[in-house]
Amino acid sequence: MLARIRSALAGTGGGAGAGAGRGAGSADDLGEPVERSYLMRDERATEVRVAQFVEMVGEYRAGVRVVEETEIAEIAATACADRRFTRLLVPAGFPEAWRPAGPELLGDSVDLETLASVDGVITTCALAIAPTGTIVLDGGPGQGRRALSLIPDYHLCIVRDEQILGSVPEAVRSLREAVAGGRALTFISGPSATSDIELQRVEGVHGPRNLEVLVVGR
């Protein structure tokens, strides 16, 4: 099965030749056509994808709003003040102009003991997926190592509108470089939540209980 998958991917040039719209068929290792009738790229306008992403993120009980880039630092500072945060993690590569005033800002090289005691973390992201309301982190600039977005109880994530893609296949193709580089991927769809056999919702088991998303409009 894995050999057939590898062969199918090779038949599309690793995804680069898929083009827009719906994918065409290609041959597998047995010379049989592989039909790709699913949507490979979403050609909808940016504002349409943003609206869908905002709606889906809200369905997950996360806070989300579209803001101007010049508002980020002030909004982040207000969020920290409202929650009486005193220490906030800010990964390397996070834009200086977005850093909030007020709490002590710690770098991403903190040890696990410090990481477990901070109030929250603010990060950028690699991309976002509109129809699923998912944010993806790949350890790039402003994102830090994986533990930073999993251990603190509060996560404020900044998403640029052009980073919001309209389909899962398109997002997966965009992450190929990160995977090839051995970087860990973190897919975030709302605050951490799970249910036991009695359907009792428990939050904060696998990550932060509180997620807020700022979508930076143009």
N, C-alpha and C positions, 0 to 999 in steps of 0.2 A: 504494500500500500504506500509506504513512504517513498519507494522508488518511483511509483507512478506520479506521486505529488511532485517530486523533484523534476521529473521529466516534463510534467505539465507546466511548471513554473519556467523551465528553460525554454519552452515553446513560446512564451510570451516575452522573452528577453528580460526576465526578472521583473516584469511588470511595466517596464519603461515603454514597451510598444503597445500597451493596451489601449491607449488613447482615451478619448472622451466617450461618454455614453455607455452603451452596453458592450461587453467584451465579445470578441469573435472566438470561434472554436480554434483549437490547436490539437496536435497529435500527441498521444502519450507514448510510453515506451513500446507499446504493441502496435503502433501505427493507427490507433483508433482515434477519432476526433473527440476532443474534450470541449463540450459546449459550455460557454460562460454567458448565460443570458441575464445574469444579475447586473445591477447598476455598478459600474466601475468608477464613475466620476459624476459628481453632482454639479450641474451647470446652473443651478439656481443663483439668483443674486445674493450678495453677501448679507443684505438686511433680512432676507428670507431665512437664511441659515441661522443667523443670529437670533431671530425671533423663535425659531424652533428649539434652538439650544437653550435659550432662557426658559422657555416653557417646560422643557424636559428636566432641567436642573431643579426647577421649582417643584416638580412632582416628587423629587427625592427628599423634600423637606430641607433643602439647602437654601441659604440666602443668595440671591443673585440679582444684579442690576447692571445696566449699561451706563458707563461713565466716560467722562473726558479724561485724557491722560493727565492733564494738569490737576485733576481732583484726587488722584490715587493716594498721595501722601496724606492729605487731610482726612480722607475717608478712613484710611487705615489707622491714623492717629485717634480719630473719634471712636472707632471700633475698640481699640485698646483701652481708651479712657473709660468707655462705658462698661467694660468688663474688668476694670481695675487691674489690667495687666501691668506687670513691672519688668518682665523679661520676654523678649521676642526673638526667635531665631530668624536670621536673614542669610540665606546661602550666598556664597561667592558668585559674583556676576549679576546679582540683582541690581537693577538700575538705581543709582544714587538718588535721582530725583523722585523716586517712588518710596524712599525710606521714611517711615513715620517718625515724628518727634514724640517724645514722652517716655516710652519704655526703654530699658537698656537693650541695645541690639547686639545679639551674640552671633558670632560666625558659625559656619557649619562644621568646624573642627572640634566641637565640644565633645566631651566623653559621654558615655551612656547615662551616668548618674545625673549630670547636668541636663542632658536631653530629656530625661524623665521628669525633671522638675520645672522646666520652662512653661510659660503660659500658652504659647502658641508659636506658629511658624507662618511666614509669608513667603510665597514662591511665585515664580513664573511657571510656564508649562511648555511642553513640546508641541502639543496640538490639542484640539477638542473635537468631539464628534456630535454633530447636531441631533440626529434622530435618536441617539441613546442618552444624550446629556452627559457624556463621559469626558473627563479630562485625562490626558496622558502625560506623565512625567517620564523623562528618559535620562535624568541626571545631567542635563546640559546646564548652561549658564543660568543662574538664578533659581535652580531647582535643588541642587545638593544631592547627597546620597539618599538612598531610599528610606532609611530610618527616619529622616527628618519629617517626612509627611505621614508617617505611621504612628509615631509615639506621642507627640504633643496632642492635647485634647482639642485644639482649635487650629484650623488651617484656612488661611486667606490666600486664594489663588487668583493671579492676574492672567487673563486670557485676552489676547488681541483678537479683534474681529476677523482678521485675515487668517488666523490660525484655526478657525472653526471650519471643519470639513463636513461635507454632506453625506458621506457614506462610510461604512466600516472598511470595505476593501480599499478605498482611497487612503484611509488613515493607516492601514496596515502597510501599504506600499510606502508611505511616507516615513515609516519607522525602520525601514530596511537598513539604513546606515547605522542607526543606533544599535540594532541587533548585531550587525556585522562587527561593530566595535566592542561588543561584549558588555554594553551598558544595560543595566536592569531597567525594565519598564514597569511603571505603576499605573494601572487603570483605575480611575476614581469616578464612581457614579454615586454621588451623594455622600452624606456622612456614613461612617461605619455603622452597620446594623445587621442583625441576624435574628433568627427565631428558633426556639426550641420545638420539641414535638407537640407542645401544647399551644404553639403559635404565639408565644409571649415574645414581643419584640424587645431585644436587648441592644443597646447602642454602645459604641466605643470599644468593642471587643477586638476588632481587626484594624482599627485606625481611629482618627479623631471623631468625636461625637458631633462636633460643630464644624460645618464647612460653609464658607462664604466665597462667592465668586464675583469678581469685578470684570466685566467685559468692556474692554477699551474700544470705544467707537472711533471712527475717523473724523 
